[in-house]
Amino acid sequence: MNTHVDAGSFRRPADGFEWTPTEPILGLSEVGGAGWQSNGGPTRRHPARALPFTLEVQPPATVGRLERIYLVGVFALHATPASEPSGAIGGTVQVLHGDRILVRRDLIQGRHYTDCTDTTPIFRLNGDGTTVETVGSVDIDGQKCRVDQITIDVPGGVNADRLLIKDLGTPASFVVFDVLFEFEDVAVCPFKGHGGQVALSEIGTILRLRDRARFDQALHQLSDGIRSCEEDLDEARGLGLTFLAAVVGAMLEMDAPRSAHKAQLEAARRMELLTDADEIAHTTVTMAQDLTAGVVRRGGQTGDVLIDKALQIVARNFARDLDDAQVAHDLSLSTSHFRHLFREATKQPFHKYVVSMRLEKAREMLLQTDTPVSQVASSVGFQSSAHFSRAFSKRFGMAPSALRLARR
């Protein structure tokens, strides 16, 4: 997904704790500086009890839908087990447009924050669309403290004009160094892969992975693209036929009967009779769904939402050491039930799906970059180049180096 990350703005205290990261955070080198600190402290007379409860952050002035928010800071001071019990709600994050709350996430002790003086790095996937990951450390009053990044997914993308971080009065005191916002880029064409859109070259990968959520996203952007053509019906027909050609090509690679070719001819004939961009969009989407009915499940089935969340977790963390028990726990499912739902949706077990995702991403890198094969293997999560080469050859019928030579 092609997106960009920009920093929000907020009033920083002149005497706040300072932090400078040792490497860029999400590609931004200017992250860090004096941090804002919220109210807190283990006793009522603690100096931090005089600090403010609310931080207002202005999102950057950029075009696109907000997809993700990142809080970078110390989460949290004075959050030892002796000061605050696990499960306490120490704060809340609210994404707003005007007075309307678009997204709200409570910050819970033991899930989103813990005692920051325990400097053991953490990486935790939560079942509420958040992730916590350690990104560094900072010295606060002579004590080394963990700096974490809390990632908050924004379902469906929203148009927000402010963000509030509210301390709810527990002993935990939050230090915020930065709030980062990830947006879709403005797309030029529905097939260019800009702005979080699906590129035409990804259709094969999506169908091989049986990724309904991503395929539905492709259909949605296709429909919008065709409808935007308005009076230029030739352009609308061209977009529809180009997409269907990519679908047919991918299905043939997956051993669909050669009669699938006839779908393109039928689509061309039907579209010549259509005189409205909306009709062309509807016809194209319907034909694409019919062509892929045996591969991509349709929405509305039991467990779809949970499995789509699981697929999003894998898409963001496939290079890490993921296992189905961990993801099942994050989705509040038993491991056995999750395995059943996942296999039913993707037609393959979780581990095999993760390996397939790694190989598909490796294939994209080999075709689109000049990154050395060994580095490609490592970046997608393979510990051994030899293992990667064997798995790649088995899946695609040629060695990684051979694919790259064929590209040239």
C-alpha positions in Angstrom: 0.0 0.0 0.0 1.5 3.4 -1.0 0.9 5.9 1.8 2.8 8.8 3.3 3.4 9.6 6.9 3.5 13.2 8.3 3.9 14.6 11.8 1.0 16.3 13.6 1.6 19.5 15.5 1.1 20.3 19.2 2.4 22.7 21.7 5.6 21.4 23.2 6.8 22.5 26.7 10.0 24.4 26.8 11.4 22.2 29.6 10.0 18.8 28.4 12.0 15.6 28.4 14.1 15.4 25.3 14.5 12.4 23.0 16.3 12.0 19.7 15.9 8.6 17.9 19.0 6.8 16.7 17.3 6.1 13.4 14.3 7.5 11.4 10.9 6.5 12.7 8.6 5.5 9.8 11.0 7.2 7.4 10.9 10.5 9.2 14.2 11.8 10.5 12.8 14.8 12.3 10.9 12.8 14.9 11.6 13.6 18.5 12.3 16.7 20.6 10.8 17.9 23.8 7.9 15.7 24.9 4.5 16.7 26.3 3.8 14.9 29.6 0.3 14.2 31.1 -0.9 14.3 34.7 0.1 11.4 36.9 2.3 10.2 39.8 2.1 7.5 42.5 0.9 10.0 45.2 -1.4 13.0 45.2 1.4 15.3 46.0 3.7 14.1 43.3 4.9 17.0 41.0 3.4 15.3 37.9 -0.1 15.8 39.5 0.1 19.4 38.4 0.5 18.5 34.7 -2.3 18.8 32.1 -4.8 16.1 31.4 -5.4 16.8 27.7 -3.2 17.2 24.6 -4.7 18.5 21.4 -2.9 17.5 18.1 -3.5 19.1 14.7 -3.2 16.6 11.8 -0.9 17.7 9.0 -2.6 19.6 6.2 -2.5 16.9 3.6 -4.8 15.4 1.0 -6.0 11.8 1.5 -7.9 9.5 3.9 -6.4 9.0 7.3 -5.5 5.3 7.6 -3.3 5.0 10.7 -2.0 7.0 13.7 1.3 6.5 15.6 1.9 7.7 19.1 5.6 7.8 19.9 6.6 8.3 23.5 7.1 6.9 27.0 4.1 4.7 27.9 4.2 5.1 30.9 5.9 6.7 33.8 4.6 5.7 37.3 2.9 2.6 35.9 4.5 0.0 38.1 2.3 -2.8 39.5 2.6 -1.2 42.9 1.1 2.1 41.6 -1.5 0.9 39.2 -3.3 -2.4 38.6 -3.3 -4.2 35.3 -6.4 -3.4 33.3 -6.7 0.1 34.5 -7.8 2.6 31.8 -5.2 5.4 32.1 -6.1 7.4 29.0 -8.0 7.7 25.8 -7.2 8.7 22.2 -10.0 10.4 20.3 -10.0 11.2 16.5 -12.5 13.9 15.8 -14.0 15.9 13.0 -15.6 19.0 14.6 -17.3 17.7 17.8 -17.9 14.2 16.3 -15.7 11.4 17.6 -14.7 9.3 14.6 -12.4 6.9 16.4 -11.8 6.2 20.1 -9.2 3.9 21.7 -8.8 3.5 25.4 -5.2 3.1 26.7 -5.3 0.1 29.0 -2.6 -0.8 31.5 -0.9 -4.1 30.5 -2.1 -3.9 26.9 -1.2 -0.4 25.5 1.2 0.6 28.2 3.3 -0.8 31.0 6.0 0.2 33.4 8.5 2.1 31.1 11.4 1.4 33.4 11.3 -2.2 32.2 13.5 -1.7 29.2 13.0 -5.1 27.6 11.8 -4.4 24.0 8.2 -5.3 23.4 6.1 -6.1 20.3 2.5 -6.7 21.0 -0.5 -7.1 18.6 -3.7 -6.2 20.3 -7.1 -7.3 19.2 -8.5 -3.8 19.0 -6.7 -2.6 16.0 -3.6 -1.4 17.9 0.0 -2.5 18.0 2.7 -1.6 20.6 6.4 -1.8 19.6 9.5 -0.5 21.3 11.5 2.0 19.1 14.2 3.2 21.5 15.0 4.5 25.0 15.5 7.8 26.8 17.0 8.9 30.1 14.4 10.5 32.4 15.6 11.9 35.7 18.6 9.5 35.7 16.4 6.4 34.8 16.5 4.7 31.5 13.0 4.3 30.1 11.5 2.5 27.1 10.2 4.6 24.2 7.3 2.8 22.5 5.2 3.3 19.4 1.5 2.7 19.7 -0.1 2.2 16.3 -3.8 2.8 15.9 -5.6 1.6 12.8 -8.3 3.8 11.5 -11.1 1.6 10.0 -12.1 2.6 6.5 -10.1 5.8 6.6 -11.5 9.1 7.9 -11.3 12.8 7.4 -10.2 14.2 10.8 -9.4 17.7 11.9 -8.0 17.1 15.4 -6.8 14.4 17.8 -7.1 14.5 21.6 -5.1 12.5 24.0 -6.8 12.5 27.4 -5.3 11.3 30.7 -8.0 9.8 32.9 -6.3 10.5 36.2 -4.6 7.2 37.1 -1.0 7.3 38.4 0.3 6.6 34.8 1.9 9.6 33.2 2.3 9.6 29.4 5.2 11.4 27.7 4.4 12.1 24.0 7.3 12.9 21.7 5.4 12.8 18.4 2.0 11.9 16.9 2.3 10.7 13.3 -0.5 10.4 10.8 -0.4 8.0 7.8 -2.5 9.0 4.8 -3.4 7.5 1.4 -1.6 9.3 -1.3 -3.7 11.1 -3.9 -4.2 8.6 -6.8 -3.8 9.5 -10.4 -5.1 6.3 -11.9 -7.0 3.4 -10.3 -4.4 1.0 -11.6 -1.2 2.8 -10.7 -1.0 1.5 -7.1 -0.8 5.0 -5.6 -2.5 6.1 -2.5 -3.0 2.7 -1.0 -4.7 1.5 -4.1 -4.2 -2.0 -5.6 -1.9 -2.0 -8.6 -2.9 -4.0 -11.6 0.2 -6.1 -11.2 -1.0 -7.2 -7.7 -4.2 -8.9 -8.9 -2.5 -12.3 -9.4 -1.0 -12.2 -6.0 -4.3 -11.2 -4.4 -6.1 -14.1 -6.1 -3.4 -16.6 -5.3 -3.7 -15.6 -1.6 -7.5 -15.6 -1.8 -7.4 -12.2 -0.1 -11.1 -11.1 -0.2 -10.5 -7.8 1.5 -7.8 -6.6 -0.9 -9.8 -7.9 -3.9 -12.9 -6.0 -2.7 -10.7 -2.9 -2.4 -9.6 -3.4 -6.0 -13.2 -3.6 -7.1 -14.1 -0.6 -5.2 -11.3 1.6 -6.6 -12.1 0.2 -10.1 -15.8 1.2 -9.7 -14.8 4.7 -8.6 -12.4 5.0 -11.4 -14.9 4.0 -14.1 -17.6 6.3 -12.6 -15.2 9.2 -12.6 -14.9 8.9 -16.4 -18.5 10.3 -16.6 -19.0 11.2 -20.3 -15.8 9.5 -21.6 -17.4 6.1 -22.1 -14.5 4.7 -24.2 -12.1 5.4 -21.2 -14.6 3.8 -18.9 -14.9 0.7 -21.1 -11.1 0.6 -21.4 -10.6 0.6 -17.6 -13.1 -2.2 -17.2 -11.7 -4.4 -19.9 -8.1 -3.8 -18.7 -9.1 -5.0 -15.2 -11.0 -8.0 -16.5 -8.0 -9.0 -18.6 -5.8 -9.0 -15.5 -8.3 -11.1 -13.7 -8.6 -13.6 -16.5 -4.8 -13.8 -16.8 -4.4 -14.5 -13.1 -7.2 -17.2 -13.2 -5.5 -18.9 -16.2 -2.3 -19.0 -14.2 -4.3 -20.8 -11.5 -5.4 -23.4 -14.0 -8.8 -22.0 -14.8 -10.3 -23.5 -18.0 -9.2 -21.8 -21.2 -12.8 -20.9 -21.8 -12.2 -18.0 -19.4 -10.8 -16.2 -22.5 -14.4 -15.9 -23.7 -15.3 -13.7 -20.7 -13.2 -10.9 -22.2 -15.0 -11.1 -25.5 -18.3 -11.2 -23.8 -17.4 -8.2 -21.7 -16.3 -6.2 -24.8 -19.6 -7.0 -26.6 -21.7 -6.1 -23.5 -19.9 -2.9 -22.8 -20.4 -1.6 -26.4 -24.1 -1.6 -25.7 -23.9 0.3 -22.4 -24.3 4.1 -22.5 -23.7 5.0 -18.9 -20.5 4.9 -16.7 -22.5 3.5 -13.8 -23.7 0.6 -15.9 -20.2 -0.1 -17.1 -18.9 -0.1 -13.5 -21.6 -2.4 -12.3 -21.1 -4.8 -15.2 -17.3 -5.0 -14.8 -17.6 -5.6 -11.0 -20.2 -8.3 -11.5 -18.2 -10.1 -14.1 -15.1 -10.0 -12.0 -16.9 -11.4 -9.1 -18.4 -14.2 -11.2 -15.0 -15.1 -12.7 -13.4 -15.3 -9.2 -16.3 -16.9 -7.3 -14.5 -20.2 -6.9 -11.4 -18.5 -5.5 -12.4 -15.4 -3.5 -15.2 -15.9 -1.0 -17.9 -13.2 -0.9 -18.6 -11.1 2.1 -21.2 -11.8 4.7 -20.0 -15.3 5.7 -19.4 -16.1 9.4 -16.0 -14.9 10.5 -15.3 -12.6 7.5 -14.5 -9.5 9.6 -12.2 -11.5 12.0 -10.4 -13.1 9.1 -10.0 -9.8 7.3 -8.4 -8.5 10.5 -6.1 -11.5 10.6 -5.1 -10.9 6.9 -4.3 -7.3 7.8 -2.1 -8.4 10.6 -0.3 -10.8 8.4 0.1 -8.2 5.6 1.8 -5.8 8.1 3.9 -8.3 10.0 4.5 -11.2 7.6 8.3 -10.9 7.9 8.1 -11.3 11.7 7.8 -14.6 13.6 4.0 -14.9 13.5 2.0 -17.9 14.7 -1.7 -18.7 14.6 -2.0 -19.0 18.4 -0.8 -15.4 18.8 -3.1 -14.0 16.1 -6.1 -16.0 17.5 -5.4 -14.6 21.0 -5.3 -11.0 19.5 -8.7 -11.7 17.9 -10.1 -13.2 21.1 -10.7 -16.6 19.4 -9.6 -20.0 20.5 -6.7 -21.3 18.4 -8.7 -24.2 17.0 -11.7 -22.0 16.0 -9.3 -19.5 14.3 -7.6 -22.3 12.4 -10.9 -23.5 11.1 -12.1 -20.1 10.0 -8.8 -19.2 8.4 -8.6 -22.5 6.5 -12.2 -22.1 5.4 -11.5 -18.6 4.1 -8.1 -19.1 2.4 -8.2 -22.8 1.6 -4.8 -23.2 3.4 -3.5 -23.4 6.9 -2.1 -20.2 8.6 1.6 -21.1 8.3 1.3 -21.9 4.7 -0.5 -18.6 4.0 2.3 -16.7 5.8 4.9 -18.4 3.7 2.9 -17.7 0.6 2.7 -14.0 1.5 6.4 -13.9 2.0 7.1 -15.5 -1.4 4.6 -13.2 -3.2 6.3 -10.2 -1.6 9.7 -11.6 -2.6 8.5 -12.0 -6.2 7.4 -8.4 -6.3 10.8 -7.2 -5.0 12.7 -9.4 -7.5 10.6 -8.0 -10.4 10.6 -4.4 -9.3 14.0 -3.8 -7.6 17.7 -4.8 -7.9 17.9 -5.8 -4.2 20.3 -8.8 -3.9 18.5 -12.1 -3.6 19.9 -12.8 -0.1 18.6 -9.5 1.1 15.2 -10.1 -0.4 15.0 -13.4 1.4 15.9 -11.8 4.7 13.6 -8.8 4.3 10.5 -11.1 3.8 11.3 -13.2 6.8 13.4 -16.2 5.6 16.3 -17.1 7.8 18.1 -19.1 5.2 18.8 -18.1 1.5 18.8 -21.8 0.6 15.4 -22.4 2.2 14.1 -19.3 0.4 15.4 -20.5 -2.9 13.8 -23.9 -2.5 10.5 -22.6 -1.5 10.5 -20.0 -4.2 11.3 -22.5 -6.9 8.6 -24.9 -5.7 5.9 -22.1 -5.8 6.9 -20.3 -9.0 8.7 -23.0 -11.0 12.0 -21.2 -11.2 14.7 -20.0 -9.0 14.7 -16.3 -7.7 17.8 -15.5 -9.8 16.1 -17.0 -12.9 13.0 -14.8 -12.4 15.2 -11.7 -12.2 17.1 -12.7 -15.4 13.8 -13.3 -17.2 12.7 -9.7 -16.2 15.7 -8.3 -18.0 
